[in-house]
Amino acid sequence: LRPDGWMMGPNHQLIFWVPPASRHPFYSPGTAMVIPRGGVELDLSRMAHGTRWSSCRDA
């Protein structure tokens, strides 16, 4: 996770943006172990990605 909130892929492509309030703690691709209790869980069921990316708008 970059300091500006963007999660980067292995080839440095932007994957998704995380709002400031949800950035800490956050798992990154370099995470060696995940301890689930008390961690961040993201509901990605309504995430705009792929061809739906253009449907993003300001809340």
N, CA, C and O atoms as a Tripos MOL2 file, in Angstrom:
@<TRIPOS>MOLECULE
protein
  236   235    59     0     0
PROTEIN
NO_CHARGES

@<TRIPOS>ATOM
      1 N           0.8570   -1.1760    0.0000 N.3       1 LEU1
      2 CA          0.0000    0.0000    0.0000 C.3       1 LEU1
      3 C           0.8980    1.2330    0.0000 C.2       1 LEU1
      4 O           1.7230    1.4170    0.8950 O.2       1 LEU1
      5 N           0.7250    2.0720   -1.0160 N.am      2 ARG2
      6 CA          1.5270    3.2930   -1.1010 C.3       2 ARG2
      7 C           1.0320    4.3190   -0.0770 C.2       2 ARG2
      8 O          -0.1040    4.2210    0.3880 O.2       2 ARG2
      9 N           1.8650    5.2990    0.2790 N.am      3 PRO3
     10 CA          1.4420    6.3300    1.2390 C.3       3 PRO3
     11 C           0.2030    7.1110    0.7960 C.2       3 PRO3
     12 O          -0.5280    7.6320    1.6380 O.2       3 PRO3
     13 N          -0.0420    7.1980   -0.5190 N.am      4 ASP4
     14 CA         -1.2240    7.9220   -1.0130 C.3       4 ASP4
     15 C          -2.4810    7.0560   -1.0450 C.2       4 ASP4
     16 O          -3.5300    7.5100   -1.5010 O.2       4 ASP4
     17 N          -2.3850    5.8060   -0.5630 N.am      5 GLY5
     18 CA         -3.5500    4.9380   -0.4470 C.3       5 GLY5
     19 C          -3.7610    3.9600   -1.5830 C.2       5 GLY5
     20 O          -4.7000    3.1660   -1.5260 O.2       5 GLY5
     21 N          -2.9280    3.9820   -2.6170 N.am      6 TRP6
     22 CA         -3.0950    3.0620   -3.7390 C.3       6 TRP6
     23 C          -2.3950    1.7360   -3.4740 C.2       6 TRP6
     24 O          -1.2230    1.7080   -3.0980 O.2       6 TRP6
     25 N          -3.1220    0.6380   -3.6730 N.am      7 MET7
     26 CA         -2.5290   -0.6950   -3.6180 C.3       7 MET7
     27 C          -1.9430   -0.9670   -4.9940 C.2       7 MET7
     28 O          -2.6060   -0.7880   -6.0150 O.2       7 MET7
     29 N          -0.6900   -1.4020   -5.0050 N.am      8 MET8
     30 CA          0.0160   -1.6380   -6.2610 C.3       8 MET8
     31 C           0.1170   -3.1330   -6.5370 C.2       8 MET8
     32 O           0.2400   -3.9350   -5.6120 O.2       8 MET8
     33 N           0.0650   -3.5010   -7.8090 N.am      9 GLY9
     34 CA          0.2530   -4.8740   -8.2280 C.3       9 GLY9
     35 C           1.7320   -5.1890   -8.4020 C.2       9 GLY9
     36 O           2.5750   -4.3090   -8.2300 O.2       9 GLY9
     37 N           2.0590   -6.4370   -8.7420 N.am     10 PRO10
     38 CA          3.4560   -6.8460   -8.8740 C.3      10 PRO10
     39 C           4.2130   -6.1040   -9.9700 C.2      10 PRO10
     40 O           5.4380   -6.0100   -9.9070 O.2      10 PRO10
     41 N           3.5200   -5.5800  -10.9620 N.am     11 ASN11
     42 CA          4.1670   -4.8210  -12.0390 C.3      11 ASN11
     43 C           3.9480   -3.3200  -11.8700 C.2      11 ASN11
     44 O           4.0080   -2.5630  -12.8390 O.2      11 ASN11
     45 N           3.6940   -2.8960  -10.6260 N.am     12 HIS12
     46 CA          3.5050   -1.4890  -10.2590 C.3      12 HIS12
     47 C           2.2500   -0.8600  -10.8710 C.2      12 HIS12
     48 O           2.1840    0.3620  -10.9980 O.2      12 HIS12
     49 N           1.2640   -1.6610  -11.2480 N.am     13 GLN13
     50 CA          0.0020   -1.1130  -11.7330 C.3      13 GLN13
     51 C          -0.8880   -0.7950  -10.5280 C.2      13 GLN13
     52 O          -0.8250   -1.4750   -9.5040 O.2      13 GLN13
     53 N          -1.7200    0.2480  -10.6600 N.am     14 LEU14
     54 CA         -2.6490    0.6030   -9.5930 C.3      14 LEU14
     55 C          -3.7730   -0.4280   -9.5630 C.2      14 LEU14
     56 O          -4.3970   -0.7000  -10.5890 O.2      14 LEU14
     57 N          -4.0300   -0.9990   -8.3900 N.am     15 ILE15
     58 CA         -5.0750   -2.0230   -8.2540 C.3      15 ILE15
     59 C          -6.3590   -1.3920   -7.7040 C.2      15 ILE15
     60 O          -7.4080   -1.4610   -8.3440 O.2      15 ILE15
     61 N          -6.2770   -0.7780   -6.5230 N.am     16 PHE16
     62 CA         -7.4210   -0.0770   -5.9510 C.3      16 PHE16
     63 C          -6.9260    0.9320   -4.9220 C.2      16 PHE16
     64 O          -5.7940    0.8480   -4.4470 O.2      16 PHE16
     65 N          -7.8010    1.8990   -4.5800 N.am     17 TRP17
     66 CA         -7.4640    2.9570   -3.6330 C.3      17 TRP17
     67 C          -8.1670    2.7040   -2.3100 C.2      17 TRP17
     68 O          -9.3370    2.3230   -2.2900 O.2      17 TRP17
     69 N          -7.4580    2.9140   -1.2000 N.am     18 VAL18
     70 CA         -8.0070    2.7090    0.1350 C.3      18 VAL18
     71 C          -8.1730    4.0760    0.8150 C.2      18 VAL18
     72 O          -7.2070    4.8330    0.9000 O.2      18 VAL18
     73 N          -9.3780    4.4040    1.3010 N.am     19 PRO19
     74 CA         -9.5910    5.6840    1.9860 C.3      19 PRO19
     75 C          -8.6910    5.8020    3.2240 C.2      19 PRO19
     76 O          -8.3360    4.7880    3.8250 O.2      19 PRO19
     77 N          -8.3200    7.0310    3.6100 N.am     20 PRO20
     78 CA         -7.4140    7.2300    4.7460 C.3      20 PRO20
     79 C          -7.8470    6.5160    6.0320 C.2      20 PRO20
     80 O          -7.0040    5.9560    6.7330 O.2      20 PRO20
     81 N          -9.1240    6.5270    6.3470 N.am     21 ALA21
     82 CA         -9.5980    5.9110    7.5910 C.3      21 ALA21
     83 C          -9.4100    4.3970    7.6110 C.2      21 ALA21
     84 O          -9.4470    3.7910    8.6820 O.2      21 ALA21
     85 N          -9.2100    3.7750    6.4560 N.am     22 SER22
     86 CA         -9.0870    2.3140    6.3750 C.3      22 SER22
     87 C          -7.6640    1.8430    6.1070 C.2      22 SER22
     88 O          -7.4490    0.6470    5.9100 O.2      22 SER22
     89 N          -6.7050    2.7270    6.0950 N.am     23 ARG23
     90 CA         -5.3430    2.3550    5.6980 C.3      23 ARG23
     91 C          -4.5150    1.6710    6.7740 C.2      23 ARG23
     92 O          -3.5570    0.9720    6.4460 O.2      23 ARG23
     93 N          -4.8490    1.8460    8.0420 N.am     24 HIS24
     94 CA         -4.0050    1.2560    9.0830 C.3      24 HIS24
     95 C          -4.8690    0.4610   10.0420 C.2      24 HIS24
     96 O          -5.8210    1.0420   10.5640 O.2      24 HIS24
     97 N          -4.6330   -0.7870   10.3190 N.am     25 PRO25
     98 CA         -3.6360   -1.6360    9.6580 C.3      25 PRO25
     99 C          -4.1740   -2.1550    8.3330 C.2      25 PRO25
    100 O          -5.3870   -2.2580    8.1510 O.2      25 PRO25
    101 N          -3.2920   -2.4770    7.4240 N.am     26 PHE26
    102 CA         -3.6980   -2.9970    6.1220 C.3      26 PHE26
    103 C          -2.6780   -4.0120    5.6470 C.2      26 PHE26
    104 O          -1.4740   -3.8370    5.8390 O.2      26 PHE26
    105 N          -3.1640   -5.0710    5.0290 N.am     27 TYR27
    106 CA         -2.2660   -6.0970    4.5170 C.3      27 TYR27
    107 C          -1.6800   -5.6570    3.1890 C.2      27 TYR27
    108 O          -2.3610   -5.0160    2.3880 O.2      27 TYR27
    109 N          -0.4410   -5.9920    2.9530 N.am     28 SER28
    110 CA          0.2110   -5.6740    1.6850 C.3      28 SER28
    111 C           0.6700   -6.9740    1.0300 C.2      28 SER28
    112 O           0.6680   -8.0210    1.6790 O.2      28 SER28
    113 N           1.0650   -6.9270   -0.2450 N.am     29 PRO29
    114 CA          1.5470   -8.1490   -0.9040 C.3      29 PRO29
    115 C           2.7480   -8.7700   -0.1930 C.2      29 PRO29
    116 O           3.0050   -9.9630   -0.3560 O.2      29 PRO29
    117 N           3.4870   -7.9880    0.5910 N.am     30 GLY30
    118 CA          4.6460   -8.5170    1.3080 C.3      30 GLY30
    119 C           4.3060   -9.1430    2.6530 C.2      30 GLY30
    120 O           5.2070   -9.5750    3.3730 O.2      30 GLY30
    121 N           3.0230   -9.2000    3.0090 N.am     31 THR31
    122 CA          2.6200   -9.7760    4.2920 C.3      31 THR31
    123 C           2.9750  -11.2550    4.3350 C.2      31 THR31
    124 O           2.5610  -12.0240    3.4670 O.2      31 THR31
    125 N           3.7490  -11.6550    5.3540 N.am     32 ALA32
    126 CA          4.1850  -13.0490    5.4770 C.3      32 ALA32
    127 C           3.1430  -13.9070    6.1800 C.2      32 ALA32
    128 O           3.0260  -15.0970    5.8870 O.2      32 ALA32
    129 N           2.3790  -13.3190    7.1080 N.am     33 MET33
    130 CA          1.4040  -14.0860    7.8650 C.3      33 MET33
    131 C           0.2250  -13.1810    8.1890 C.2      33 MET33
    132 O           0.4030  -11.9950    8.4650 O.2      33 MET33
    133 N          -0.9730  -13.7390    8.1560 N.am     34 VAL34
    134 CA         -2.1770  -12.9750    8.4710 C.3      34 VAL34
    135 C          -2.7970  -13.5490    9.7340 C.2      34 VAL34
    136 O          -3.0940  -14.7420    9.8080 O.2      34 VAL34
    137 N          -2.9880  -12.6940   10.7190 N.am     35 ILE35
    138 CA         -3.6780  -13.0800   11.9480 C.3      35 ILE35
    139 C          -5.0440  -12.4080   11.8800 C.2      35 ILE35
    140 O          -5.1300  -11.1940   12.0640 O.2      35 ILE35
    141 N          -6.1200  -13.1610   11.6190 N.am     36 PRO36
    142 CA         -7.4030  -12.5820   11.2600 C.3      36 PRO36
    143 C          -8.1010  -11.7190   12.3020 C.2      36 PRO36
    144 O          -8.7180  -10.7250   11.9180 O.2      36 PRO36
    145 N          -8.0470  -12.0240   13.5730 N.am     37 ARG37
    146 CA         -8.8180  -11.2540   14.5570 C.3      37 ARG37
    147 C          -8.2650   -9.8370   14.6780 C.2      37 ARG37
    148 O          -7.0650   -9.6340   14.8660 O.2      37 ARG37
    149 N          -9.1670   -8.8640   14.5650 N.am     38 GLY38
    150 CA         -8.7760   -7.4750   14.7150 C.3      38 GLY38
    151 C          -8.1780   -6.8540   13.4680 C.2      38 GLY38
    152 O          -7.7760   -5.6910   13.4850 O.2      38 GLY38
    153 N          -8.1140   -7.6090   12.3950 N.am     39 GLY39
    154 CA         -7.5530   -7.0880   11.1500 C.3      39 GLY39
    155 C          -8.6080   -6.3970   10.3110 C.2      39 GLY39
    156 O          -9.7930   -6.4050   10.6470 O.2      39 GLY39
    157 N          -8.1730   -5.8090    9.2360 N.am     40 VAL40
    158 CA         -9.0740   -5.1190    8.3140 C.3      40 VAL40
    159 C          -9.7060   -6.1260    7.3670 C.2      40 VAL40
    160 O          -9.0120   -6.9750    6.8070 O.2      40 VAL40
    161 N         -11.0030   -6.0370    7.1880 N.am     41 GLU41
    162 CA        -11.7090   -6.8570    6.2110 C.3      41 GLU41
    163 C         -12.4050   -5.9240    5.2380 C.2      41 GLU41
    164 O         -13.0990   -4.9960    5.6520 O.2      41 GLU41
    165 N         -12.2260   -6.1610    3.9620 N.am     42 LEU42
    166 CA        -12.8440   -5.3220    2.9390 C.3      42 LEU42
    167 C         -13.9500   -6.0870    2.2340 C.2      42 LEU42
    168 O         -13.7510   -7.2240    1.8070 O.2      42 LEU42
    169 N         -15.1110   -5.4670    2.1110 N.am     43 ASP43
    170 CA        -16.2000   -6.0270    1.3190 C.3      43 ASP43
    171 C         -16.0140   -5.5090   -0.1020 C.2      43 ASP43
    172 O         -16.3020   -4.3450   -0.3800 O.2      43 ASP43
    173 N         -15.5390   -6.3540   -0.9930 N.am     44 LEU44
    174 CA        -15.2670   -5.9500   -2.3670 C.3      44 LEU44
    175 C         -16.4190   -6.2890   -3.3110 C.2      44 LEU44
    176 O         -16.2610   -6.2070   -4.5300 O.2      44 LEU44
    177 N         -17.5690   -6.6660   -2.7660 N.am     45 SER45
    178 CA        -18.6850   -7.0830   -3.6110 C.3      45 SER45
    179 C         -19.2160   -5.9490   -4.4940 C.2      45 SER45
    180 O         -19.8050   -6.2130   -5.5420 O.2      45 SER45
    181 N         -19.0140   -4.6870   -4.0850 N.am     46 ARG46
    182 CA        -19.4850   -3.5550   -4.8880 C.3      46 ARG46
    183 C         -18.3220   -2.7350   -5.4500 C.2      46 ARG46
    184 O         -18.5100   -1.5990   -5.8840 O.2      46 ARG46
    185 N         -17.1250   -3.3160   -5.4380 N.am     47 MET47
    186 CA        -15.9440   -2.6060   -5.9270 C.3      47 MET47
    187 C         -16.0200   -2.4350   -7.4420 C.2      47 MET47
    188 O         -16.3130   -3.3840   -8.1690 O.2      47 MET47
    189 N         -15.7540   -1.2180   -7.9100 N.am     48 ALA48
    190 CA        -15.7490   -0.9440   -9.3530 C.3      48 ALA48
    191 C         -14.3600   -1.2590   -9.8950 C.2      48 ALA48
    192 O         -13.3860   -0.6010   -9.5320 O.2      48 ALA48
    193 N         -14.2690   -2.2580  -10.7600 N.am     49 HIS49
    194 CA        -12.9870   -2.6390  -11.3470 C.3      49 HIS49
    195 C         -13.2300   -3.1560  -12.7510 C.2      49 HIS49
    196 O         -14.3720   -3.3990  -13.1430 O.2      49 HIS49
    197 N         -12.1610   -3.3230  -13.5040 N.am     50 GLY50
    198 CA        -12.2990   -3.7900  -14.8840 C.3      50 GLY50
    199 C         -13.1190   -2.8060  -15.7020 C.2      50 GLY50
    200 O         -12.8620   -1.6030  -15.6660 O.2      50 GLY50
    201 N         -14.0930   -3.3000  -16.4310 N.am     51 THR51
    202 CA        -14.9150   -2.4350  -17.2770 C.3      51 THR51
    203 C         -15.8540   -1.5460  -16.4560 C.2      51 THR51
    204 O         -16.4020   -0.5830  -16.9940 O.2      51 THR51
    205 N         -16.0510   -1.8430  -15.1780 N.am     52 ARG52
    206 CA        -16.9160   -1.0300  -14.3180 C.3      52 ARG52
    207 C         -16.1800    0.1600  -13.7090 C.2      52 ARG52
    208 O         -16.8010    0.9830  -13.0370 O.2      52 ARG52
    209 N         -14.8570    0.2700  -13.9320 N.am     53 TRP53
    210 CA        -14.0640    1.3490  -13.3510 C.3      53 TRP53
    211 C         -14.6370    2.7230  -13.7060 C.2      53 TRP53
    212 O         -14.5760    3.6470  -12.8940 O.2      53 TRP53
    213 N         -15.1850    2.8620  -14.8960 N.am     54 SER54
    214 CA        -15.7120    4.1620  -15.3300 C.3      54 SER54
    215 C         -16.9660    4.5720  -14.5590 C.2      54 SER54
    216 O         -17.4000    5.7180  -14.6710 O.2      54 SER54
    217 N         -17.5530    3.6690  -13.7850 N.am     55 SER55
    218 CA        -18.7500    4.0090  -13.0120 C.3      55 SER55
    219 C         -18.4070    4.6480  -11.6650 C.2      55 SER55
    220 O         -19.3120    4.9800  -10.9000 O.2      55 SER55
    221 N         -17.1130    4.8270  -11.3580 N.am     56 CYS56
    222 CA        -16.7100    5.4700  -10.1000 C.3      56 CYS56
    223 C         -17.1260    6.9370  -10.1140 C.2      56 CYS56
    224 O         -17.1280    7.5810  -11.1640 O.2      56 CYS56
    225 N         -17.4730    7.4530   -8.9520 N.am     57 ARG57
    226 CA        -17.8430    8.8620   -8.8360 C.3      57 ARG57
    227 C         -17.5740    9.3010   -7.4080 C.2      57 ARG57
    228 O         -17.3870    8.4670   -6.5220 O.2      57 ARG57
    229 N         -17.5560   10.6000   -7.1820 N.am     58 ASP58
    230 CA        -17.3870   11.1380   -5.8340 C.3      58 ASP58
    231 C         -18.6470   10.8680   -5.0280 C.2      58 ASP58
    232 O         -19.7600   10.9660   -5.5460 O.2      58 ASP58
    233 N         -18.4670   10.5280   -3.7630 N.am     59 ALA59
    234 CA        -19.6200   10.2610   -2.8910 C.3      59 ALA59
    235 C         -20.1840   11.5470   -2.3460 C.2      59 ALA59
    236 O         -21.1580   11.5250   -1.5930 O.2      59 ALA59
@<TRIPOS>BOND
     1     1     2 1
     2     2     3 1
     3     3     4 2
     4     3     5 am
     5     5     6 1
     6     6     7 1
     7     7     8 2
     8     7     9 am
     9     9    10 1
    10    10    11 1
    11    11    12 2
    12    11    13 am
    13    13    14 1
    14    14    15 1
    15    15    16 2
    16    15    17 am
    17    17    18 1
    18    18    19 1
    19    19    20 2
    20    19    21 am
    21    21    22 1
    22    22    23 1
    23    23    24 2
    24    23    25 am
    25    25    26 1
    26    26    27 1
    27    27    28 2
    28    27    29 am
    29    29    30 1
    30    30    31 1
    31    31    32 2
    32    31    33 am
    33    33    34 1
    34    34    35 1
    35    35    36 2
    36    35    37 am
    37    37    38 1
    38    38    39 1
    39    39    40 2
    40    39    41 am
    41    41    42 1
    42    42    43 1
    43    43    44 2
    44    43    45 am
    45    45    46 1
    46    46    47 1
    47    47    48 2
    48    47    49 am
    49    49    50 1
    50    50    51 1
    51    51    52 2
    52    51    53 am
    53    53    54 1
    54    54    55 1
    55    55    56 2
    56    55    57 am
    57    57    58 1
    58    58    59 1
    59    59    60 2
    60    59    61 am
    61    61    62 1
    62    62    63 1
    63    63    64 2
    64    63    65 am
    65    65    66 1
    66    66    67 1
    67    67    68 2
    68    67    69 am
    69    69    70 1
    70    70    71 1
    71    71    72 2
    72    71    73 am
    73    73    74 1
    74    74    75 1
    75    75    76 2
    76    75    77 am
    77    77    78 1
    78    78    79 1
    79    79    80 2
    80    79    81 am
    81    81    82 1
    82    82    83 1
    83    83    84 2
    84    83    85 am
    85    85    86 1
    86    86    87 1
    87    87    88 2
    88    87    89 am
    89    89    90 1
    90    90    91 1
    91    91    92 2
    92    91    93 am
    93    93    94 1
    94    94    95 1
    95    95    96 2
    96    95    97 am
    97    97    98 1
    98    98    99 1
    99    99   100 2
   100    99   101 am
   101   101   102 1
   102   102   103 1
   103   103   104 2
   104   103   105 am
   105   105   106 1
   106   106   107 1
   107   107   108 2
   108   107   109 am
   109   109   110 1
   110   110   111 1
   111   111   112 2
   112   111   113 am
   113   113   114 1
   114   114   115 1
   115   115   116 2
   116   115   117 am
   117   117   118 1
   118   118   119 1
   119   119   120 2
   120   119   121 am
   121   121   122 1
   122   122   123 1
   123   123   124 2
   124   123   125 am
   125   125   126 1
   126   126   127 1
   127   127   128 2
   128   127   129 am
   129   129   130 1
   130   130   131 1
   131   131   132 2
   132   131   133 am
   133   133   134 1
   134   134   135 1
   135   135   136 2
   136   135   137 am
   137   137   138 1
   138   138   139 1
   139   139   140 2
   140   139   141 am
   141   141   142 1
   142   142   143 1
   143   143   144 2
   144   143   145 am
   145   145   146 1
   146   146   147 1
   147   147   148 2
   148   147   149 am
   149   149   150 1
   150   150   151 1
   151   151   152 2
   152   151   153 am
   153   153   154 1
   154   154   155 1
   155   155   156 2
   156   155   157 am
   157   157   158 1
   158   158   159 1
   159   159   160 2
   160   159   161 am
   161   161   162 1
   162   162   163 1
   163   163   164 2
   164   163   165 am
   165   165   166 1
   166   166   167 1
   167   167   168 2
   168   167   169 am
   169   169   170 1
   170   170   171 1
   171   171   172 2
   172   171   173 am
   173   173   174 1
   174   174   175 1
   175   175   176 2
   176   175   177 am
   177   177   178 1
   178   178   179 1
   179   179   180 2
   180   179   181 am
   181   181   182 1
   182   182   183 1
   183   183   184 2
   184   183   185 am
   185   185   186 1
   186   186   187 1
   187   187   188 2
   188   187   189 am
   189   189   190 1
   190   190   191 1
   191   191   192 2
   192   191   193 am
   193   193   194 1
   194   194   195 1
   195   195   196 2
   196   195   197 am
   197   197   198 1
   198   198   199 1
   199   199   200 2
   200   199   201 am
   201   201   202 1
   202   202   203 1
   203   203   204 2
   204   203   205 am
   205   205   206 1
   206   206   207 1
   207   207   208 2
   208   207   209 am
   209   209   210 1
   210   210   211 1
   211   211   212 2
   212   211   213 am
   213   213   214 1
   214   214   215 1
   215   215   216 2
   216   215   217 am
   217   217   218 1
   218   218   219 1
   219   219   220 2
   220   219   221 am
   221   221   222 1
   222   222   223 1
   223   223   224 2
   224   223   225 am
   225   225   226 1
   226   226   227 1
   227   227   228 2
   228   227   229 am
   229   229   230 1
   230   230   231 1
   231   231   232 2
   232   231   233 am
   233   233   234 1
   234   234   235 1
   235   235   236 2
@<TRIPOS>SUBSTRUCTURE
     1 LEU1         2 RESIDUE 1 A LEU
     2 ARG2         6 RESIDUE 1 A ARG
     3 PRO3        10 RESIDUE 1 A PRO
     4 ASP4        14 RESIDUE 1 A ASP
     5 GLY5        18 RESIDUE 1 A GLY
     6 TRP6        22 RESIDUE 1 A TRP
     7 MET7        26 RESIDUE 1 A MET
     8 MET8        30 RESIDUE 1 A MET
     9 GLY9        34 RESIDUE 1 A GLY
    10 PRO10       38 RESIDUE 1 A PRO
    11 ASN11       42 RESIDUE 1 A ASN
    12 HIS12       46 RESIDUE 1 A HIS
    13 GLN13       50 RESIDUE 1 A GLN
    14 LEU14       54 RESIDUE 1 A LEU
    15 ILE15       58 RESIDUE 1 A ILE
    16 PHE16       62 RESIDUE 1 A PHE
    17 TRP17       66 RESIDUE 1 A TRP
    18 VAL18       70 RESIDUE 1 A VAL
    19 PRO19       74 RESIDUE 1 A PRO
    20 PRO20       78 RESIDUE 1 A PRO
    21 ALA21       82 RESIDUE 1 A ALA
    22 SER22       86 RESIDUE 1 A SER
    23 ARG23       90 RESIDUE 1 A ARG
    24 HIS24       94 RESIDUE 1 A HIS
    25 PRO25       98 RESIDUE 1 A PRO
    26 PHE26      102 RESIDUE 1 A PHE
    27 TYR27      106 RESIDUE 1 A TYR
    28 SER28      110 RESIDUE 1 A SER
    29 PRO29      114 RESIDUE 1 A PRO
    30 GLY30      118 RESIDUE 1 A GLY
    31 THR31      122 RESIDUE 1 A THR
    32 ALA32      126 RESIDUE 1 A ALA
    33 MET33      130 RESIDUE 1 A MET
    34 VAL34      134 RESIDUE 1 A VAL
    35 ILE35      138 RESIDUE 1 A ILE
    36 PRO36      142 RESIDUE 1 A PRO
    37 ARG37      146 RESIDUE 1 A ARG
    38 GLY38      150 RESIDUE 1 A GLY
    39 GLY39      154 RESIDUE 1 A GLY
    40 VAL40      158 RESIDUE 1 A VAL
    41 GLU41      162 RESIDUE 1 A GLU
    42 LEU42      166 RESIDUE 1 A LEU
    43 ASP43      170 RESIDUE 1 A ASP
    44 LEU44      174 RESIDUE 1 A LEU
    45 SER45      178 RESIDUE 1 A SER
    46 ARG46      182 RESIDUE 1 A ARG
    47 MET47      186 RESIDUE 1 A MET
    48 ALA48      190 RESIDUE 1 A ALA
    49 HIS49      194 RESIDUE 1 A HIS
    50 GLY50      198 RESIDUE 1 A GLY
    51 THR51      202 RESIDUE 1 A THR
    52 ARG52      206 RESIDUE 1 A ARG
    53 TRP53      210 RESIDUE 1 A TRP
    54 SER54      214 RESIDUE 1 A SER
    55 SER55      218 RESIDUE 1 A SER
    56 CYS56      222 RESIDUE 1 A CYS
    57 ARG57      226 RESIDUE 1 A ARG
    58 ASP58      230 RESIDUE 1 A ASP
    59 ALA59      234 RESIDUE 1 A ALA
